[in-house]
Amino acid sequence: MRLPQHLAIIMDGNGRWAEQRKLPRIAGHRQGVATVQAIVKECRQLGIGYLTLYAFSSENWRRPGDEVNALMELLGIYLINELPTLVEENIRLKVIGEISRMPPQVQRTLTDTIDSTAQNDGMVLTLALSYGARDEMLRCVQRLAGDVQAGSLSPSDIDEAHIDQFLDTHDLPDPDLLIRTSGEMRISNFLLWQLAYAELYFCETLWPDFDNEELHRALKEFGRRQRRFGLTGAQVSGSGLADEEEHH
Ligand code: FPP
């Protein structure tokens, strides 16, 4: 089966999972962490090279303080608990987003985990934390403008590679597949530049209920789709038998 080299996931529905059970929202996030652990392991087993998880958006700071604090605490605990697994499974941790906004203790744990796994090359696990794609693009534009002002870059020389290089994802390939759970069909300010040609997959399952079977369903669907990058089906397959019209 053809697998995505880079799988990105918007993990949505923790709150609803908890509300359905008359539990506090944080119980949903806690269960969501268990799903993260299982899915990270499964992606590694499958041989997916890059897994990127949208764990906390730049907009999530506006949630009630209690929920934000609990999420930060969960994240710190997750990182500490997960380190032995990351090492054992040869997984390298990375982060994207405005990490300087994270609580100092979480930043320290992140740095430690990133350093301790820097030599691992089995899979790259990227956590998007305090991440917003518009914010990321804005920071990229500021850096490009700085280079132009400094005289080291001419506006007419700016190309896509320059933009790639100044995004937080500069060392990651673009995602091939985006999964969003819980029935919402939005991108929600996630990897807007990088998802240009990604296949999008939406499922109704709430993130705490997402499991290996659901993951395999998404991967199977990805395997069935033909990615054309703006070419015709015939061009891509080389068969001369296009079964669909050209699209963009
Ligand atoms: C969306 O559910 C989920 C989040 C905002 C946070 C995702 C966080 C985790 C899965 C746990 C921490 C992450 C890691 C990597 C350890 P929601 O609260 O928006 O759900 P709702 O839409 O049903 O309210």
Residues whose N, C-alpha, C, O or C-beta is under 5 A from the ligand:
A	BS01	FPP	M11 D12 G13 N14 G15 R16 W17 H29 G32 V33 V36 Y54 A55 L74 L75 Y78
